[in-house]
Amino acid sequence: MPVSIDPRLLRAFVAVAEDLHFTRAAARLYVAQQALSRDVRRLERELGAELFVRTTRQVTLTPDGERLLPHARRVLAAQDDLLAAFAAGQARPLLVDLNSAGLATGRRVLYRARELAPDCELMARYESGLTGAAADLLAGRLDASFGRFAGLDPALRSALAQQPVRYEPMAVVLPERHPLASLPEVPVSALAGETVYAGAGNPRTREWTDLALRLFEGRGIRLAPPLPMAVGDEEFARVMAKTGNPVLAVVDFPSMPGAVRRPLVAPVPLSPVSLVWRKGLVHPGLTALRRAAAKTARSEGWLRRPADAWLPAEDEATMGAGPTPDARPRRAAAGRPRAGSGPARPGAAP
């Protein structure tokens, strides 16, 4: 018995079995009668059974043909259902994690993708940093996310693909009465002696905390201890006012009541953002998302770095390498740390 049977052979058999006439069956399938007869003979050889009794006057099913017919119909019906489910315009929705509703990079790429592929349903969620999203990507519960690819564990990176999108300048969010709030820009050195919140203790944003630690190292900046999860702008502002601690963020971080956002300079620290998805994923929405990311990055100059930029070497290597090939795992460089994908509110997923 064959390991598998070409559905085309079953379709030829069913057409002849229903019409009991090779010429009419061939016309129904839009094939030559010789081709149809050849497919039926091949199916008989593969099954080791005669399916039709052929005479010059008529065609009839043999007992084996009668036995095969209901099975063949079920197989063809299942194939038709499968093809219909994946027909153009019928793809399932693509689920994209944008990290936080206030962050612009992923949101702008998603909006552009919707314009490029209006027939695709691209759904947004706002739940997690890239560390938290990675598990959902691998489990198939999520299709794409944005964040710092070099910050993921090498085992996770080997199963994921990425496309660099943006070097996002980092900023600091300060209480309105903080001494540094009066500055239009805050030199990184001015944070020496400060305790800065960067998502410590949030398991879904470990990459952001690690990026902060790398920036703080050797500069006399302390990492603020973990805080309970704060949900919503009002709660974020309340916790921030209570602690008085600056918050490490990015320049597109949304405005908060009672706080000001100031870009960091001298150097300009960068948060590297990639579009990340599960290797092997094929979906028209992902194609649109990748096109949108490339177009937006190009038009906005998102992948240009300022002359005085700060960026960990691991991130420079990952972002400079361009998109990760989707066909094979990428070998992780030794010593890559876990790192951050975006700013984190106190205790909350960024």
C-alpha positions in Angstrom: 0.0 0.0 0.0 1.2 3.5 -0.7 2.2 5.8 2.1 0.1 8.6 0.6 -2.3 9.1 -2.3 -2.4 12.2 -4.5 -5.8 13.8 -4.0 -5.9 14.5 -7.8 -6.1 10.7 -8.4 -9.0 10.5 -5.9 -10.8 13.4 -7.7 -10.4 11.6 -11.0 -11.8 8.4 -9.5 -14.8 10.1 -7.9 -15.7 12.0 -11.1 -15.7 8.7 -13.1 -17.6 6.9 -10.3 -20.3 9.5 -10.3 -20.7 9.9 -14.1 -19.8 6.3 -15.0 -18.5 7.8 -18.2 -14.8 8.7 -18.8 -15.6 11.4 -21.5 -18.1 13.2 -19.4 -15.9 13.0 -16.3 -12.9 14.4 -18.2 -15.0 17.3 -19.4 -16.2 17.9 -15.8 -12.6 18.1 -14.6 -11.4 20.1 -17.6 -8.8 17.5 -18.4 -8.1 15.3 -21.5 -9.7 11.9 -21.4 -6.3 10.2 -21.8 -5.0 12.1 -18.7 -8.1 11.1 -16.7 -7.7 7.4 -17.7 -4.0 7.5 -16.8 -4.8 8.9 -13.3 -7.4 6.2 -12.7 -5.0 3.4 -13.8 -2.3 4.9 -11.5 -4.7 4.9 -8.6 -5.6 1.2 -9.3 -1.9 0.3 -9.4 -1.2 2.1 -6.1 -4.1 0.5 -4.3 -3.5 -2.9 -5.9 -7.2 -3.1 -6.8 -9.4 -2.8 -9.9 -11.9 0.0 -9.4 -14.0 -0.1 -12.6 -15.3 -2.7 -15.0 -14.8 -1.2 -18.5 -16.6 -2.4 -21.6 -17.2 -0.7 -24.9 -20.8 0.0 -23.8 -20.6 0.9 -20.1 -18.5 1.6 -17.0 -19.4 0.2 -13.7 -17.8 0.2 -10.2 -16.3 -3.0 -8.9 -16.8 -4.0 -5.2 -13.4 -2.4 -4.4 -14.6 0.8 -6.2 -17.8 0.9 -4.2 -15.7 0.5 -1.0 -13.4 3.3 -1.9 -16.0 5.8 -3.0 -17.2 7.1 0.4 -13.6 7.3 1.8 -12.5 9.2 -1.3 -15.4 11.7 -1.0 -14.5 12.4 2.7 -10.8 13.0 1.8 -11.7 15.4 -1.0 -14.3 17.2 1.2 -11.6 17.6 3.9 -9.1 19.0 1.3 -11.7 21.4 0.0 -12.4 22.7 3.6 -8.7 23.1 4.2 -8.2 25.1 1.0 -11.2 27.3 1.7 -9.9 28.0 5.2 -6.6 29.3 3.8 -7.9 31.0 0.7 -7.0 34.5 0.0 -8.8 36.9 2.3 -9.7 34.1 4.7 -6.5 34.0 6.8 -7.0 34.0 10.6 -6.4 37.3 12.4 -2.7 38.1 13.1 -2.2 39.0 16.8 0.5 41.6 17.6 1.7 42.7 21.0 2.4 46.4 21.1 3.8 46.4 24.7 2.0 49.5 25.9 -0.8 51.6 24.3 1.3 54.8 24.8 4.4 53.6 22.8 4.5 54.8 19.2 6.9 52.5 17.3 4.8 49.3 17.2 1.5 51.2 16.9 2.7 53.2 13.9 4.0 50.0 12.1 0.7 48.3 12.8 -1.3 51.2 11.4 0.8 51.2 8.3 0.4 47.5 7.8 -3.3 47.8 8.0 -3.2 50.3 5.2 -1.0 48.0 3.1 -3.2 44.9 3.7 -6.8 46.1 4.2 -8.2 42.6 3.8 -6.1 41.2 6.6 -7.2 41.4 10.2 -4.3 42.6 12.3 -5.3 42.6 16.0 -3.3 44.5 18.7 -2.8 43.6 22.3 -1.1 45.6 25.0 0.3 43.2 27.5 4.0 42.6 27.8 7.6 43.3 27.1 9.5 41.1 24.7 10.6 38.6 27.4 7.0 38.0 28.4 5.8 37.9 24.8 8.5 35.4 23.7 6.8 32.4 25.4 3.5 33.3 23.8 5.2 33.6 20.4 6.7 30.1 20.7 3.5 28.6 21.9 1.5 30.1 19.0 -0.7 32.2 21.2 0.9 35.4 19.7 2.2 36.1 16.2 4.5 39.1 16.5 5.9 41.5 19.0 8.4 44.4 19.3 11.4 44.7 21.5 15.1 44.2 22.0 15.9 40.9 20.3 19.5 40.7 21.6 18.1 40.7 25.1 16.4 37.4 24.8 17.9 34.1 26.0 19.8 32.4 23.2 17.5 29.4 23.3 14.5 31.7 22.6 16.3 33.6 19.9 17.1 30.4 18.0 13.4 29.8 17.5 12.5 33.4 16.6 13.1 35.7 13.7 13.6 39.4 13.8 13.8 42.5 11.7 15.4 45.7 13.0 12.9 48.6 13.1 14.2 51.5 15.2 16.9 52.9 17.4 14.7 54.7 19.8 16.3 57.4 21.9 15.9 57.0 25.6 14.5 59.5 28.0 13.8 60.0 31.7 10.4 60.8 33.2 10.7 63.1 36.2 8.3 64.5 38.9 7.5 68.1 38.0 9.3 69.3 41.1 12.5 67.3 40.5 15.6 69.5 40.2 16.3 68.1 36.7 12.8 68.8 35.4 13.8 72.3 34.5 16.4 71.1 32.0 15.3 70.7 28.3 17.6 67.7 28.1 19.2 65.6 30.8 22.8 64.5 30.5 23.2 60.9 31.6 25.9 62.1 34.1 23.3 64.3 35.8 21.5 61.1 37.0 24.5 60.2 39.2 23.3 59.7 42.7 19.7 59.2 41.6 17.6 56.0 42.1 15.9 55.4 38.8 13.0 53.0 38.2 13.5 50.6 35.2 11.0 47.8 35.8 13.0 45.8 38.3 11.1 42.7 39.5 8.8 42.5 36.5 9.4 39.1 34.9 7.9 40.2 31.6 10.3 43.1 31.1 13.6 41.7 32.3 15.3 42.8 29.1 14.5 46.5 29.8 15.8 46.2 33.3 19.1 44.7 32.0 19.5 47.4 29.4 19.1 50.0 32.2 21.7 48.2 34.3 24.1 48.4 31.4 23.5 52.1 31.0 23.8 52.8 34.8 27.0 50.8 35.2 29.9 53.0 36.2 27.8 56.1 36.2 26.7 56.1 39.9 23.0 55.6 39.0 21.1 53.2 41.3 18.3 50.9 40.1 15.1 51.4 42.0 13.8 48.3 43.8 10.7 46.4 42.6 7.3 47.9 43.1 3.8 46.4 42.9 2.1 46.5 39.5 0.6 49.9 38.8 -2.2 49.9 36.3 -3.3 53.1 34.5 -1.9 56.6 34.3 -3.4 57.8 37.5 -1.8 55.0 39.6 1.5 55.4 37.8 1.5 59.1 38.7 0.6 58.4 42.3 3.4 55.8 42.7 5.8 58.1 41.0 4.9 61.1 43.3 5.2 58.9 46.3 8.7 57.6 45.6 10.0 60.7 43.8 12.2 58.5 41.6 12.8 59.2 38.0 11.7 56.6 35.5 13.8 55.4 32.6 11.7 55.6 29.4 11.9 56.4 25.7 11.2 59.7 23.9 7.8 58.5 22.7 6.7 57.6 26.2 3.2 59.2 26.8 2.8 62.3 29.0 1.9 61.6 32.6 0.1 63.9 35.0 2.5 65.5 37.4 5.5 64.5 35.4 7.7 65.7 32.6 9.6 63.7 30.0 13.2 64.7 29.1 15.5 63.2 26.5 18.8 61.8 27.7 22.0 63.1 26.1 25.8 63.0 26.3 25.6 60.2 25.3 22.3 59.5 23.7 21.3 56.0 24.9 19.3 54.0 22.4 16.7 51.4 22.9 16.9 49.0 19.9 13.6 47.8 18.7 13.0 44.8 16.4 9.9 43.2 15.0 10.0 39.6 16.3 8.0 36.6 15.2 8.1 32.8 15.4 10.3 31.2 12.7 8.3 29.4 10.0 5.2 31.6 10.4 3.6 32.3 7.1 0.8 34.8 7.1 -0.2 37.7 4.7 -0.5 39.9 7.8 3.1 39.2 8.8 4.2 40.1 5.3 2.3 43.4 5.5 3.8 44.0 9.0 7.4 43.5 7.7 6.8 45.7 4.7 5.3 48.4 7.0 8.2 48.2 9.4 10.7 48.6 6.5 8.9 51.5 4.9 8.3 53.4 8.1 11.9 52.9 9.3 13.2 54.2 6.0 10.9 57.2 5.8 11.4 58.2 9.4 15.1 57.5 9.6 14.6 55.2 12.5 17.7 53.2 11.8 20.1 56.1 11.8 22.1 56.6 15.0 23.3 59.9 16.3 27.1 60.4 16.4 27.2 60.3 20.3 24.9 57.3 20.6 25.2 54.7 23.4 24.4 51.1 22.5 25.6 47.8 23.9 27.9 45.9 21.6 25.5 42.9 21.5 22.7 45.1 20.2 24.9 46.7 17.7 25.8 43.3 16.3 22.2 42.1 16.2 20.7 45.3 14.7 23.5 45.7 12.2 23.1 42.2 10.9 19.7 43.0 9.6 16.7 40.6 9.5 17.4 37.2 10.9 17.0 34.5 8.2 13.7 32.8 8.8 14.7 29.5 7.3 17.3 28.4 9.9 18.1 29.1 13.5 20.6 31.9 14.1 23.5 30.9 16.2 23.6 33.1 19.3 26.7 35.1 20.1 28.4 34.1 23.4 27.7 36.2 26.4 24.6 38.0 25.1 22.6 39.2 28.1 19.0 39.4 28.8 18.0 43.0 27.9 15.2 45.4 27.6 12.5 45.9 25.0 10.9 49.2 26.2 10.1 51.4 29.1 8.3 50.0 32.1 5.9 51.7 34.5 6.3 50.8 38.1 5.6 47.1 38.4 3.7 47.1 35.1 4.3 45.4 31.8 5.7 48.2 29.6 
